[in-house]
Amino acid sequence: MASKKKRQPKSLAASRPPTMQRPKSITRAATKALINKHHLLEKRKRQAIKKCDKAAEAAISAEIAALGGLEQYQKASLQGQRHDRGGDSSRVLMDWLQPCLSEHKTALKENPLRMLEIGALSTQNACSKSGYFDIERIDLNSQEEGILQQDFMQRPLPNDASERFDVLSLSLVLNFVPEPEGRGEMLRRTTQFLHPPGHHLSTRLLNGSFPSLFLVLPAPCVTNSRYLDEERLTAIMGSLGYTEVASKTTQRLVYYLWKKESVATARGERFAKKELRPGSFRNNFSVVLR
């Protein structure tokens, strides 16, 4: 029987819109409208690609470019991180981690925890200012110095402990991956960049919270999807060896902190696209694990 070819992770760059000059400011209403429009156009573009409709694909790409492309989309996302608009999502992470971090404040100032922030938009968020973390920031289209322009799905896998991290931040990134299979592969890939469980055995309190993954999604991805709910997401993360440490749901966002457990607990289950909640008003967000 012929062996199956190992699938290479798809690049995220292919799914991101092109860039162009951005205006100087954007209102709250325009921010929301722009983000929603980008997501709608990306969905239509994927449909055109599946149908091999080159004319439609080109027309939609031109429409995305006319909106300002990825750079304008990122500007809208940055505006959404302002304090008067709900603020920086990493503040939630700091609220969760502060009790255990403060117990080791002196030690962590000298030997900070390593964090990989995927889809970073700023070097001035709550985690950056805390002094507890040595942060490596990456994004497909770096907006400022201190953020490496890199596709996480193409990032070389760690060779040793010096290239692994105590915590990964995946805030409003997974929802931008165009295909359900790609989202599953991204979640699976996060496990390869974290330290193994028990890395902080010498500090019991830290070992209870790390290594971990901070995941943020638009709330409707979990609360109003036909194919994903809390139970399904928990099962998917459990199959990858994660257990939930904390969660928070607001009108706009859902926040999760997942701790990586021993590899032996990862069941390696497959999760296909399966309707869980029917209804014409629901969205089609899903995560598929092959």
Buried (B, 14 or more C-beta within 10 A) or exposed (E): EEEEEEEEBBBBBEBBBEBBEBEEEBEEEEBBBBBEBBBEBBEBBBEBBEEEBEEBBEBBBEBBBEBBBBBBBBBBBBBBBEEEEBBBBBBBBBEBBEEBBEBBEEEBEEEBBBBBBBBBBBBEBBBBEBEBBEBBBBBBBBBEEBBEEBBBBEBEEBEEEEBBBBBBBBBBBBEBBBEBBBBBBBBBBBBEBBBEBEBBEEBEBBBEBBBBBBBBBBBBBBBBBBBBBBEBBBBBBBBBBBEBBBBEEEEEBBBBBBBBBEEEBBEEEEBEEEEEEEEEEBBEBBBBBE
